[in-house]
Amino acid sequence: MAIPKIIHQIWSSKKNLFPEAFGELADTWKSFHPDWDYIFWDDQKMEDFMQTYYPHYVEPFSRFAYDVQRWDVIRYLILYQMGGFYADMDTECLENIEPLLNADCCFGTDTKDNIIYADLVKEAYLNNTYIASAPQHPFLDAVIHRVFHSEAMFTPHANKLLRVLQTSGALMLSEEYSRYCAKEQIRVIPAEEVAPFSLKEVHAILAGAENEEWNARLQKAYAVHYFIGSWNYYK
């Protein structure tokens, strides 16, 4: 089944107002995909979605230890139900991404410098900054089953970053991928195409630094991730 032409982005205003700069970044996705639908998921829309499609998950969803786990998981639920392409709000589109989506399920990866706890990754590193999927994809089904049946999802931990990565984020996805039998169904989009810069490099670029090699990387990229890390501000 083909990936539907829908771009999904989410933002919760529970503790932080929507930054104006994110609206400008969202416009880049719309601009390069004029024939795609665009859905912005705010708190009310996410709540309505859960009540409509996953009423049996509403209660455990509310009990996750951290808000960021909810924002991770709802992107999996949305894509499983509707299909389409998800991108974090702190990303900029540089080209139409359709040439990258040559499988029924696609995940972006990250530069090696940004992969923390790399020793815990057995095979490919799957990030959830960019995800594209056909509806009802079995890999997302496996991910959803895992997150709702993990006691760790409901228990705070002294190391919040590691707990989130292992329960709902990149380390969880990478572990599930390593166990998945039909890896040919999944495309791992190379970092140079969607995340060409490390966190340190992005901060330098945003501060005005220039580099010819960075410019060369930019010419090959379809998108840039700016690593704003807004989820760190959530409980």
C-alpha positions in Angstrom: 0.0 0.0 0.0 1.3 3.4 -0.9 2.1 6.1 1.6 -0.7 8.7 1.6 0.2 12.2 0.7 -0.4 13.7 4.1 2.1 15.6 6.2 1.6 15.4 10.0 3.2 17.7 12.6 2.3 17.9 16.3 2.6 20.5 19.0 1.3 20.6 22.5 0.7 24.0 24.1 0.2 22.6 27.6 3.4 24.3 28.8 4.9 26.2 25.8 3.2 28.4 23.3 3.8 27.6 19.7 7.0 29.3 18.5 6.5 31.6 15.5 9.7 30.2 14.0 8.1 26.7 13.9 5.2 28.1 11.8 7.8 29.4 9.3 9.5 25.9 9.2 6.1 24.3 8.8 5.5 26.5 5.7 8.5 24.9 4.0 6.9 21.5 4.1 3.7 22.9 2.7 5.6 24.8 0.0 7.4 21.8 -1.3 4.4 19.6 -1.2 1.5 21.6 -2.7 -0.5 18.5 -3.6 -0.2 17.0 -0.1 -2.6 17.5 2.7 -1.2 19.1 5.8 -2.5 18.3 9.3 -1.3 20.2 12.4 -2.1 18.2 15.5 -2.8 20.4 18.5 -3.9 19.3 22.0 -7.6 19.2 21.1 -7.1 17.4 17.9 -4.8 14.8 19.5 -7.4 14.2 22.3 -10.2 13.8 19.8 -8.1 11.4 17.8 -7.4 9.2 20.8 -11.1 9.2 21.9 -12.2 8.3 18.3 -9.6 5.7 17.3 -8.0 4.4 20.4 -10.4 4.8 23.4 -8.9 1.6 24.9 -5.5 3.4 25.1 -6.7 6.7 26.5 -6.2 5.7 30.1 -2.7 4.2 29.8 -1.7 7.0 27.4 -2.5 9.5 30.2 -0.3 7.5 32.7 2.9 7.6 30.7 5.7 9.0 33.0 6.6 11.8 30.7 4.7 14.1 28.2 7.4 13.5 25.6 6.5 9.8 25.6 2.9 10.8 24.7 4.2 12.9 21.8 6.4 10.1 20.6 3.6 7.5 20.8 0.9 9.6 19.2 2.9 10.0 16.0 3.0 6.1 15.8 -0.7 5.9 16.4 -1.6 8.6 13.8 0.6 7.0 11.1 -0.7 3.6 11.9 -4.3 4.8 11.5 -4.0 7.3 8.7 -0.6 6.8 7.1 1.5 9.7 5.7 4.7 11.5 6.6 5.6 12.9 10.0 8.2 15.5 10.6 9.2 17.2 13.9 8.4 20.9 14.1 12.1 21.9 14.3 12.8 20.6 10.8 13.1 22.5 7.5 12.2 21.1 4.1 14.6 21.9 1.3 13.1 19.6 -1.4 10.1 17.5 -2.1 10.7 14.3 -0.1 8.8 11.9 -2.4 12.0 10.4 -3.9 13.1 9.3 -0.5 9.9 7.3 0.2 10.5 4.2 -1.8 9.2 1.7 0.8 5.9 1.3 2.7 7.6 2.4 5.9 10.5 4.8 6.2 12.5 6.2 9.2 15.2 8.9 9.2 18.4 8.2 10.9 21.0 10.6 12.4 24.6 11.6 12.0 27.0 9.4 14.0 28.0 12.3 16.2 24.4 12.6 17.4 23.8 9.0 18.3 24.1 8.8 22.0 24.2 5.4 23.7 25.4 4.1 20.3 26.6 0.9 22.1 23.0 0.0 22.7 22.2 0.0 19.0 22.4 -3.5 17.5 21.8 -2.7 13.8 20.4 0.4 12.2 19.6 3.5 14.3 16.0 4.6 13.6 15.0 8.1 14.8 11.5 9.3 15.0 12.1 12.9 13.7 11.0 11.7 10.3 8.6 8.8 9.8 6.6 7.8 6.7 4.2 4.9 6.5 1.3 3.3 4.8 -1.7 2.8 7.1 -1.7 -0.3 9.3 1.9 -1.1 8.7 2.9 -4.2 10.8 6.1 -2.6 12.1 4.2 0.3 13.6 1.7 -2.2 15.0 4.6 -4.0 16.7 5.9 -0.6 18.0 2.5 0.3 19.4 2.0 -3.0 21.1 5.5 -2.7 22.7 5.0 0.8 24.1 1.6 0.0 25.7 2.9 -3.2 27.3 6.1 -1.8 28.8 6.0 -1.1 32.5 8.9 1.3 32.0 6.6 3.6 30.1 4.8 4.4 33.4 7.7 4.7 35.7 9.9 7.9 36.0 13.7 7.3 36.1 16.7 9.3 37.3 18.0 9.4 33.7 15.0 10.8 31.9 16.8 11.0 28.5 17.8 7.3 28.5 14.4 6.2 29.8 12.6 8.1 27.0 14.9 6.9 24.3 14.5 3.3 25.5 10.7 3.3 26.0 9.3 5.5 23.2 12.2 7.0 21.2 15.0 6.1 19.0 16.6 3.3 21.0 13.2 1.6 21.3 12.6 1.8 17.6 16.1 0.6 16.8 15.7 -2.4 19.1 12.3 -3.2 17.6 13.9 -3.0 14.1 16.6 -5.4 15.1 13.9 -7.9 16.1 11.7 -7.3 13.0 11.7 -10.2 10.5 10.7 -8.2 7.4 13.4 -5.6 7.4 13.1 -5.2 3.6 9.7 -3.5 4.3 11.5 -0.6 6.0 13.8 2.0 4.5 16.2 3.8 6.8 16.7 7.2 5.2 20.4 8.2 5.4 21.3 11.1 7.6 22.9 13.1 4.8 19.4 13.3 3.2 17.4 14.5 6.2 19.8 15.4 9.0 23.1 16.4 7.4 24.5 18.3 10.4 25.4 17.3 14.0 23.9 19.2 16.9 27.2 21.1 17.4 27.3 22.1 13.7 23.7 23.2 13.7 24.3 25.5 16.7 27.3 27.0 14.8 25.3 27.5 11.7 22.5 29.2 13.6 25.1 31.4 15.2 26.2 32.5 11.7 29.2 30.3 11.0 29.9 29.2 7.4 31.8 26.3 5.9 32.2 25.2 2.3 31.9 21.5 3.3 28.6 22.3 5.1 27.3 24.0 2.0 28.2 20.9 -0.1 26.3 18.7 2.4 23.3 21.1 2.2 23.1 20.7 -1.6 22.5 16.9 -1.1 19.9 17.3 1.6 16.1 17.2 1.4 15.6 18.5 4.9 17.5 19.8 7.9 16.9 19.0 11.6 17.7 21.9 13.9 17.6 19.9 17.2 15.7 22.5 19.2 14.9 19.8 21.8 11.7 21.3 23.0 10.7 18.0 24.6 13.3 18.5 27.2 11.1 21.2 28.7 8.3 18.9 29.3 7.8 16.8 32.4 
